[in-house]
Amino acid sequence: MQAATEAQQGIFAAHQIAALAESGAIKPGWPFAENQIQPASLDLRLGRRAWRMRASFLPGARSVAEAIARHALHEIELGPGAVLETGCVYVAELAESLALPADIAAAANPKSSTGRIDVFTRVIADRARAFDTVEPGYRGPLFAEISPRTFPILARSGSRLSQIRFRRGNARLDDSAHAALHARQRLVSLENPDFVGGVSISIDLSGFGDDGLIGYRAKRHTGLIDVDRSDACEIADYWEPVFSGGRGELVLDPGEFYILASKEEVLVPPDHAAEMKPFDALVGEFRVHYAGFFDPGFGASEAGGAGARAVLEVRSHDVPFILEDRQAVGRLVYERMAQIPRDLYGAGLGSNYQAQGLKLSKHFRGAR
């Protein structure tokens, strides 16, 4: 086989993902659902079974099924719906399996709605030595590790908690390429952003609206969240609003979960995709993003997204940490698309977070 040209390398667009399925490289357990294929990713659906595990694991030299047989506490039938409790680790089979060509790899991430309700989920492949990573040429099943951290959830066969991207070659931008792309098409609403290791993103603690709302802190001991139901939960039952009070700072309590937003408006051009680096020890002992994929067209005016912010899922580790307005908290890393998607994020795809400011997940009524 001839080596792929530079133009062919990069993240696969929706029509290329559909072609992978038609060729048998993606094997759905049942036909794809509506909007399951996104502009640069495929939503992964839960299969029919899950297992409560003693602990998280990586299979290493074994299959995931072998690790489940060794470490599972009990099996759960997902078909009619099952409650997944906070503080527990589950592994669920996924409806999609893979038979990838030797030159195509994949990477997974939680969906935005999953990250915003503090459900920690990672995809595992057989013999994997890293989570959310599928080696080129992988042939086998996929599983999802699921660990609700704050809210118990109700999930079932077909629920979509994770998403996967397919890529050929390495089309990730280096520092100079990020700067050149920003000069061509402004990626963030700053004149001179930092491009070391990606595009720097800072936090907005000045307040949204007249009341100075800067974010939300999750409550403990709440009711269930049905992951498949939109506009079903009252915000006040699950979240405490956090206000600026004119201070321009926020003390993160260790172990607490916050929804905050970036200071910058973000743009992902149609010929690129982006990913937020979830943790950077250089800026503090906290995590700022669990669901890191940004699709082509996010924040683009032609897709109805002018002014879109990056919503940040924030948790401090071990010690209290003071965040200040405009403090750098993460980096967006851009990667070239192998082909431009025919439909962009937000352009008639039922995208929930185009043109967002500070916004909770789709599960909550009246979220800003």
C-alpha positions in Angstrom: 0.0 0.0 0.0 1.3 3.5 -0.9 2.1 5.7 2.1 -0.7 8.2 2.8 0.0 11.7 1.5 0.1 14.7 3.8 -3.3 15.7 2.5 -4.8 12.4 3.5 -3.4 12.4 7.0 -5.4 13.8 9.9 -8.7 13.3 11.7 -11.4 11.6 9.8 -14.6 13.5 8.9 -18.1 12.2 9.3 -18.4 10.8 5.7 -15.0 9.0 6.2 -16.3 7.5 9.4 -19.4 6.3 7.6 -17.1 4.8 4.9 -15.1 2.9 7.6 -18.4 1.4 8.8 -19.4 0.4 5.3 -16.0 -1.3 4.8 -16.3 -3.3 8.1 -13.6 -1.4 9.9 -16.3 -0.2 12.4 -18.7 -3.0 13.4 -21.9 -1.7 15.1 -23.8 -4.2 17.2 -27.0 -2.7 15.7 -27.6 0.1 13.1 -26.3 3.5 13.9 -28.7 5.9 15.7 -29.6 9.3 14.4 -26.7 11.8 14.7 -24.4 9.2 16.1 -21.7 10.2 13.6 -20.6 13.7 14.4 -18.4 16.0 12.2 -15.2 14.5 13.4 -16.1 11.6 15.8 -18.4 8.7 16.4 -20.5 8.4 19.5 -20.0 5.0 21.2 -23.1 3.3 22.6 -23.3 1.1 25.7 -23.9 -2.5 25.0 -26.1 -5.0 26.9 -23.9 -5.8 29.9 -21.8 -4.0 32.5 -19.8 -5.2 35.5 -19.2 -3.7 38.9 -15.4 -3.9 39.3 -13.2 -4.1 42.4 -11.0 -1.3 40.9 -9.9 0.3 37.7 -7.5 -1.6 35.5 -5.6 -1.7 32.3 -5.5 -5.1 30.6 -1.9 -5.0 29.5 -1.1 -8.4 27.9 -4.7 -9.7 28.5 -8.1 -9.2 26.9 -10.6 -7.0 28.7 -12.8 -10.0 29.1 -10.1 -11.9 31.0 -9.6 -8.9 33.3 -13.4 -8.7 33.9 -13.5 -12.4 34.7 -10.8 -11.9 37.3 -11.8 -8.7 38.9 -15.6 -8.2 38.5 -17.9 -8.3 41.6 -21.1 -8.8 39.7 -22.8 -8.5 36.3 -25.4 -5.9 35.4 -28.0 -6.1 32.7 -28.2 -2.7 31.0 -31.1 -3.3 28.6 -33.9 -2.0 30.8 -31.7 0.6 32.4 -29.4 0.4 35.4 -28.4 2.7 38.2 -24.6 3.4 38.4 -23.7 4.6 41.8 -21.1 7.3 42.8 -17.8 6.1 44.0 -18.0 2.8 42.1 -16.1 1.6 39.1 -18.0 -0.2 36.3 -16.9 -1.6 32.9 -19.5 -1.9 30.2 -19.3 -3.5 26.8 -19.7 -1.1 23.9 -22.0 -1.8 20.9 -19.2 -0.9 18.5 -16.2 -3.0 17.8 -13.3 -2.4 15.4 -11.3 -4.0 12.6 -9.0 -1.1 11.7 -6.7 -1.0 8.8 -3.0 -1.0 9.7 -2.6 2.8 9.0 -5.6 4.0 11.1 -5.6 4.6 14.8 -8.3 6.0 17.1 -8.6 8.0 20.3 -11.6 8.4 22.6 -12.9 11.0 25.1 -16.0 11.5 27.2 -18.9 13.4 25.4 -19.4 16.9 26.6 -22.6 16.0 28.4 -20.9 13.2 30.2 -18.0 15.4 31.5 -20.4 18.1 32.7 -22.2 15.8 35.1 -18.9 14.5 36.4 -19.0 11.0 35.1 -15.5 9.8 34.6 -15.4 7.5 31.6 -12.6 6.0 29.6 -12.5 3.5 26.6 -10.5 0.3 27.0 -9.3 -2.0 24.1 -7.9 -5.5 24.5 -4.2 -5.5 25.5 -4.3 -1.7 25.9 -1.5 -0.1 27.9 -3.2 3.3 27.9 -6.9 4.4 28.3 -8.7 6.1 25.4 -6.1 4.9 22.9 -6.6 2.4 20.1 -3.5 1.3 18.2 -3.4 1.3 14.4 -4.8 -2.0 13.0 -6.6 -2.9 16.2 -9.2 -5.7 15.7 -11.5 -6.4 18.6 -14.1 -5.2 21.1 -14.3 -1.9 23.0 -15.3 -1.4 26.6 -16.0 1.7 28.6 -14.9 2.2 32.2 -17.5 4.3 34.0 -17.2 5.9 37.4 -19.8 8.5 38.4 -18.1 10.9 40.8 -20.8 13.3 42.0 -24.2 12.3 40.7 -25.6 8.7 40.4 -26.8 8.1 36.8 -29.3 5.9 35.0 -27.9 4.4 31.8 -29.0 1.7 29.4 -28.1 -0.1 26.2 -27.6 2.5 23.6 -26.7 5.3 26.0 -23.8 7.4 24.6 -21.2 8.5 27.2 -18.0 8.4 25.0 -16.9 9.4 21.5 -14.1 8.2 19.3 -12.0 9.9 16.6 -10.1 8.1 13.9 -6.9 9.4 12.4 -4.3 8.5 9.8 -0.7 9.6 10.5 0.2 12.6 12.7 -1.4 15.9 11.8 -1.1 17.6 15.2 0.1 21.2 14.9 3.4 22.3 16.5 3.8 25.7 18.1 4.6 27.6 14.9 1.7 26.0 13.0 -0.7 27.0 15.8 0.6 30.6 15.5 0.2 30.5 11.7 -3.3 29.1 11.9 -4.3 31.8 14.4 -2.9 34.5 12.1 -5.0 33.1 9.3 -8.2 32.6 11.3 -8.4 33.8 14.8 -8.6 30.8 17.1 -9.2 32.6 20.4 -10.4 36.2 21.2 -6.9 37.4 22.2 -4.5 39.4 20.0 -1.4 37.6 21.2 -2.1 34.2 22.8 0.6 31.9 24.0 1.2 29.0 21.6 3.6 26.9 23.6 2.1 23.4 23.6 -1.1 24.6 22.1 -3.3 27.6 22.4 -3.5 29.0 25.9 -7.0 29.2 27.5 -7.8 31.2 30.7 -10.6 31.3 33.2 -13.4 33.9 33.4 -14.2 34.8 37.0 -15.5 38.3 36.3 -19.1 37.1 36.1 -21.7 36.4 33.4 -24.8 38.6 33.5 -25.9 41.3 35.9 -25.8 38.9 38.9 -22.1 38.1 38.5 -22.6 34.4 38.1 -19.2 32.7 37.5 -20.1 29.1 37.6 -21.7 26.2 39.5 -20.6 23.9 42.3 -22.1 20.4 42.4 -24.2 19.4 45.3 -23.8 16.0 47.0 -26.4 13.4 47.8 -28.7 14.3 44.9 -31.2 12.3 42.9 -30.5 10.4 39.7 -29.6 11.8 36.3 -31.0 9.9 33.4 -28.2 10.3 30.8 -30.6 10.0 27.9 -33.1 12.6 29.0 -32.7 16.3 28.1 -34.2 19.2 30.1 -35.4 16.7 32.8 -33.6 18.0 36.0 -34.0 21.2 38.0 -30.7 23.1 38.3 -31.3 23.9 42.0 -31.6 20.2 42.9 -28.1 19.5 41.7 -26.0 22.7 41.7 -25.2 25.7 43.8 -24.5 28.9 41.9 -21.2 30.6 42.5 -21.0 34.4 42.2 -18.0 36.7 41.7 -18.8 39.2 44.4 -16.5 41.6 42.5 -13.4 39.7 43.8 -12.3 38.1 40.5 -11.1 34.9 42.2 -12.4 31.6 43.4 -11.0 29.2 46.0 -11.5 25.6 44.8 -12.3 23.2 47.6 -10.5 19.9 47.2 -12.7 17.2 45.7 -15.5 19.5 44.8 -16.7 19.7 41.2 -17.2 23.0 39.4 -18.5 24.2 36.0 -16.8 27.3 34.9 -16.0 28.9 31.5 -13.1 30.3 29.5 -12.4 34.0 29.2 -11.7 33.5 25.5 -14.2 32.8 22.7 -12.9 29.8 20.8 -13.0 28.9 17.1 -12.3 25.6 15.4 -12.0 26.1 11.7 -13.7 23.7 9.4 -10.4 22.1 8.3 -9.3 21.4 11.8 -10.3 19.7 15.0 -9.1 20.5 18.5 -8.7 18.8 21.9 -8.3 20.4 25.3 -5.4 19.1 27.3 -7.2 18.0 30.5 -4.5 18.7 33.1 -1.3 20.7 33.2 0.7 20.4 36.4 2.6 23.6 35.5 -0.5 25.7 36.2 -1.7 24.1 39.4 -2.9 20.8 41.0 -6.4 20.8 39.4 -8.1 19.4 36.3 -10.0 21.7 33.9 -11.5 19.4 31.3 -12.7 15.9 31.1 -14.5 16.0 27.7 -11.8 17.4 25.5 -13.0 17.1 21.8 -13.9 20.3 19.9 -15.4 19.6 16.5 -14.8 21.5 13.2 -17.0 24.5 13.2 -17.2 25.0 16.9 -17.5 28.7 17.5 -17.7 29.4 13.8 -20.1 32.1 12.7 -21.1 30.2 9.6 -22.3 27.4 11.8 -24.2 29.7 14.2 -21.5 29.6 16.9 -20.0 33.1 17.1 -18.8 33.8 20.6 -18.7 30.3 21.9 -16.7 29.8 25.1 -15.0 26.6 26.3 -16.9 25.2 29.3 -14.5 23.8 31.9 -15.1 20.9 34.3 -12.9 21.8 37.2 -11.7 19.7 40.2 -8.9 20.6 42.6 -6.7 17.8 43.9 -5.4 17.4 47.4 -5.2 21.1 48.5 -7.4 24.2 48.2 -6.4 26.2 45.2 -7.0 29.9 44.3 -8.0 30.7 40.7 -7.9 34.3 39.5 -9.7 35.9 36.6 -7.7 35.5 33.4 -5.5 32.8 34.9 -4.3 30.3 32.3 -5.9 26.9 33.0 -5.4 24.7 29.9 -4.4 24.5 26.3 -6.3 23.7 23.1 -4.3 21.5 20.7 -5.4 21.6 17.0 -5.0 18.9 14.5 -5.7 19.0 10.7 -8.7 17.1 9.3 -8.0 14.5 6.6 -11.0 16.0 4.8 -13.4 18.9 5.6 -16.7 17.6 7.0 -19.8 18.1 4.9 -21.7 19.4 8.0 -20.0 21.4 10.7 -20.7 21.3 14.4 -23.9 23.1 15.1 -25.1 23.3 11.5 -28.4 21.4 11.8 -26.8 18.4 13.7 -28.6 19.0 17.0 -25.4 20.2 18.6 -26.2 21.2 22.2 -23.3 23.6 23.0 -22.8 25.8 19.9 -22.6 29.5 20.8 -22.4 28.6 24.5 -21.3 30.8 27.3 -21.4 29.3 30.8 -23.7 26.3 30.2 -24.6 23.2 32.2 -25.2 19.9 30.4 -28.3 19.3 28.4 -29.9 17.4 31.2 -30.9 20.6 33.1 -33.9 22.8 32.5 -33.2 26.5 31.9 -29.4 26.2 31.8 -27.8 29.3 30.5 
